[in-house]
Amino acid sequence: MPPLPPPAYRQPQVLLSDLTRELLWTRALRAPAMALRPSRVILGMAGALLASVIGSIHFGDADQPTIAEEVSAAISGAFSQAAEAITGLDAGGLADAVATLALFPGRLLLDRPLATVLLAVPMMVIFALFGGAIARAVSVEFATARSIEWTESLRTALARLGGTSSALIAPLAIVGLLVLGMAAGGLLLGVPVLDVVGAVLYGLGMIVALLALGILVLHALALPMLAPALMCEGTDAFDAVQRCYAYILARPLRLLAHGALLLVLGVVSIAIIAAVARQTDHLATWAGSRFTPDAGLRVLSGADELTATQPAAHAVINFWRAVADLIVSGFTVSYFFTAGSILYLIARRICDGQDTMDIWDPADDA
């Protein structure tokens, strides 16, 4: 029997991928670039536009701000507060910004319950559709380094729309029922004799309030990961919610570190995109006003009284300015679901040990 040949040895090599594959935070740095893909920004723009149209419907008192205005003000306020906290290295301010945004759905439900149900719920369904499409595309790219067409990701999101919508809305509906129960119990306090019973039951009300608050905080922290959970696993809404809640409770500090990194990247990148859009408009206005007569200045600014075709011309200019604002909104929506997708895959890897490359393929179900 001839002797076996000696084993072939190769020169040991250390590739960059070997060093960075498990450094999950370095992979999270890709979030802004992944969110800036044109197809994802357009999906975000479509979602923001449709949700804005629904939220701009006046419901009830015409003097009240619309649901869209309240949501926009809450997000802008939290964004500004977070930006100031980051630049000032104020961890407490950053936590306050996150907490304010986390409790906003509960406050909106308490202040305007009917308008929230009739308008905010359809807005969340819109975001479930377009955000799910963004989450599917980002998850596939992050896991397999493969890009898919936006039409494919949108079809997948549409097929899973019921589950995604339920995951986003059902916990808030449970909180609404708990709050409604506490409000009904408060009626006892206005009736003689029964007010004593109501006072005794107040302790139970505090327990229910604590439960509702816990659900709100957990849901706010899990919100970016809910749509990606369905897009990555292909399961139902209950599984997605319990997965995300469990990940937050299992490794809160590690997820907080990755979430803080993604939040800082988001604040900085959104601020840059917004500044670029604002300065683009300023430059176009400045250049357009250099040689134009007073009539042209009125068209650009909308100041004073507009005559003839000037109102139409000013309206067209405002349309293009609105398009620039919509691009910023589209990137914001895109980044939210991009960061949520990356955070979910990282959380799953940290908590379950499941490889980030392992995601659900709709073809398997077929």
N, C-alpha and C positions, 0 to 999 in steps of 0.2 A: 504494500500500500504506500503510494508516494506520500511524502510528508506534506502536511498542510502549509499553504503559503502563509507567511507572517501577516498579521492583520495590518491593514493600511491605516496609517496614522495621518491626520491632517493637522496642519498648523492651527492651534486654537485661535479663534476669532471672537471678538466681542463687538457685536453690532449695537448701534445706537438704540434700535428697537428693544434689545434685551435689557437695556438700562432704564428705558422710559415706560415700558409697557405697564408695569404695576405702579408707576408714579402717576396715580390718577389725577392729581391736581394739575400736572403739566398738560394732560389731555384736555382738561377743562378750559385751558387758555384759548382753545380753538373756538369757543362759543361765539364771540363777536363775528369772526370771519364766516362761520357756518350760518349765522343768522342773516348775514348780508347777502346771501345768494339771491339773485333777482327773483327767482320763482317763489321763494319763501317770503320775501318782502311784499310781492304782489298778493300772495295769499293773505298775509297780514293786513294789507291795505283793504282787500275785499271784506275781510271780517270786521275791521274797524269801521268801514263805511256803512255796512249793513246794520251793525249794532248801533251806530250813531243815528241812523235814520229811525230805527225802532225807538231808541231811547229819547229822541227829540220830540216824540208825541206828547202833547200836553194832556195830562190826566188829572182832573180835579181843578184846583185853584190855578188860574192862569198866571198869577203873580209868583207862584212857586217855581224854583228852577226845575228843569226837566231832569229825568233820571240820568240821561247822558251827561248833563252838566254837573250833577252831583258826583257821578263816578269820575268824570274827568278832573274835577276839582280835588277829589280825594287822592287820586293817583298823582296828580301834579304836586299837591302839598306834601305827600309822603316822599316823592322823588326829590323835591327841593330840600326837605328835612334830612333825607339820607345823604344827599350830596354835601350839605353843610357839615354833617357829622363826619363824613369821610375826610373832607379837606381839613377839618379841625381835629381829626383823630379822636373823636368823641364816641366811644363805644355805647354809652348810655343813650345818646341822641339817636344812634343808629337803631338801637333796640326799640326806642320809642316810636320811630318811623315805621318799623315793621309791625309793632303792636297796634298802632293807629290804623294801618291798612288792614290788619287782620280782623279788627273788631268792626270795621266799616259795614260789612254786609249785615251784621246783627243790628247795628244802629239804623240802617236804612230800612230793614224789615220792621223794626219797631215804630219808626217815624211815619213811614208810608207803606203800610202792608199791602194794600190793594194795588197800588202802582208798581210795587216791587214784584208782585206775583204776575201781573199782566204784562209788564214791560221788561223787567230785569231777567225774568226766566227765559223769554225768547232771545234776549241778548246773549245769555249764557249758552243757549243751544247753538247760536251762530258761532260763538267762540269755540264750542266743542267741535264743530265741523271743521272750521279752517285751522284751528289750533291742533286738532288731531292730525290733519294732513301735514302740517309743519312737523309735528312730533314724529310721525311715521318716517318722513324723509330724513330727518336728522338722526333718528335712531339707526336707520339702515346705514347711513354714511358713517356714523360714529362706530358702529359695531363691525361693519364689513368693508369700510372704505369704498363702498359702491354707491353711486348716485342713481336715484330712480326718478322717473318723470313725475312732474307735479300732478298729472292726471291720474297716475297710478296711486299716489299717496292720497289724493282726494277721494278716489273710489274706495280705498280701504277705510278712510275716515267716515265716509258716508255709510258704509256697511256696518260700522261700529258706533254709529251716532247715538243710538238708543242707550247703549252702555256708557258711553262717554258723558252724555247729558245727565244720566242718572248719577254717575259718580260725582259730578260737579254739584248737582242740585239736591240730591237726597239728604245728605247730612244737614244742609241748611233748612230743608223742610222739617226734619226732625227737631232742630232747634226752634223753628217757628211753632211747632206743636207744643213743645215744652213751655215756651214763653206764653202761648195762648192758655195753657193749663194754669200757669201761675197767675195770669191776669184774671181768669175766671175765679180762682180761689180768692182773689182780692175782693170780690163782691161780698164775701161773707163779712168782711170788716165793717161794712156799712149797715149791717142789720143787728139790732139788739139781741143779746144772748148768743147769736151765731158769731158775733165778733170775737167772743172768747174762743170759740172753736177755730175761727180763722187765725187767731193769735197763736194757738197751740200748733196749728199746721204750718205756721210761718217757718219753723225749723225745717220741715220737709221742703218748703219752697226754697230755702237757702241751699239745700242739697241739690234740688233740681236745677237751680241757677248755676251752681258750681259745675254740674254735669254739662249744662248748655254752654257755659263758658269754655270748658275743656274741649268740647267738640268744635267750637268756633276756632279756638287757637290751633288745635291739631289740623283742622280742615284748611285753615289759612296757610299753615306751613306745608301741608301736603298738596295744596292746590296746583303748584307748577308740575307735580309729578303724576297727577291722576290720569290725564290724557295720555302721556307717554307710557304709563303702566298698561293701559289697554292696547296701545299700539305695539308694545314690545312683547306682551304675553298672549294677546288674543283671547283673554278670559272675560268674565263678566264684571259688572260694576262693583259688586260686593267684594270680589277678590282684589280688584284694584285698590279700593278704599282700605281694606284691612292690611294689604301689603304696605301701602304708603304710611299708614298710621304706625304699623309695627316697626318699620324701618326707622321712623323718627324716634320712637320710644327706645329702640334697641341700641342705637349708636348716636345719641343726640349731639355730642360734642364734635365727633368727626364729621357728621353731616352739617353741623353748624359752620365748621371751618370751610368746607367745600361750598356751602351755600353763601357764606360771606364773600368768598372769592368771586363767585359768579355774580353776586350782587354788586360788588365793586366794579367788576368788568362791565356790567350792564349800565350802571350809573355813568361811568366814564364814556362808554361807547355811545349811549343815547345822547349824552350831553354834546359829544363831538358832532354827531349827525344833526342834532337840532341847531348847533352853532353854524354848521356849514349851510343848512337850509336858510337860516336867518341872514347870514352874511351874503348869500347868493341873491336873496331878495333885495337887500340893501344896495348891493353893487348894481343890480339891474335898475333899481329905482334911481340911483345916483347918475348912472350913465344916461338913462332915458331923460333925465331932467336937465342935462347940460345945455342943450341947444333948443329945447322945445319952448314955445311961447307959454304965456300964462294959462291958456286954455289946456295945453298939454299937462301943465303942472296940476291943474284941477282934476284932470282925468286920472293922473297917477295917485293923487292923495285923496280924492273924493271930497275935498274941502270946498266950502262955499256952495253956490247953487250951480248944479249941472244942467245944461240945456242941450237941445237937439239930440244928437247920438251919444253925447258924453256919458249919460248914465249906463248905456249899454256897453260902452268901451270900458268904463270903470268896473262894471260887473264881470267882464271877461278877464280883466287884470286880477280881480279878486279870486276868480276861479283858479287861475294859475297859482296864486299864492296858497289857495286851499289845497291844491295838488301837492305843493311842497310840504305843507303841514301833514297831509295824509301819508306821504312817504315816511315822515318821521314816526307817525302813528303805526304804520305798517311794520317798520323796523322794530318798534317797541314790542308789538305783538309777536313778531317773529323771534325776537330775542327771548321773550318770556317763555315760549314753548321750547325753544332751542335749549336754554339753560335748564328748564325742567327735565327735558329728555336726558341730557348729560348727567344731571344730578340723580335721576332715577337709576340709570345704569351704574353709576358709581355707588349709590346706596345699596343696590342689589348685590354688587360685588363685595362691598364691605360687610354686609349683614348676612347674606346667604352663601357667599363664596362662589356665586355663579359667574361664569365668564361674561365679560361685556360683549363678546362676539355672539353670544347665544340669544337670538331673538326669534320671535314667532314669524313664520312664513305663511301668508294666507293660502298659498298653493297647497300646503299640507292638508288644510281643511277640505279643500276641493277634492 
